[in-house]
Amino acid sequence: MTAYRPMARPPTLVPGPLAAREVGVAPATIRKWVQLGRLQAAGRAGRAQLFRLEDVFAAERAARGAGRRTR
């Protein structure tokens, strides 16, 4: 008997402004994380960069943790 395995779903990609809203930061913060190499776009839609939400949340956690270490 074959075990049930749910189908893998492709990651949901969202534009920068929506990603920023999801993690509670300004869109400029998303752009800064990209510039600093803390976040990488997973695709493009025209000129807009698209991000995986899990990557954005990871970058936000890393940024929050970096702020605690410098105090």
C-alpha positions, 0 to 999 in steps of 0.5 A: 500500500502506498502512503499518502503524500500531499502534492508539493505546492510551488511557493507563493510569490508576492511583490515587495510592497505586499511582502513588506506589509506582511512582516510589518516593515516599509517597502524601503526596508525590503529594498534595503535587505535586497541591497545588503544581500539579506533577501533575494528575489525569487522572480519577477513580474515585469519590473516588480521583484517577487519574493517568497514569504518564507524568505521575507519572514526569515530576513525579518527574524534575522534583522530583529535578532541582529538588533538585539545583539548590538545593544 
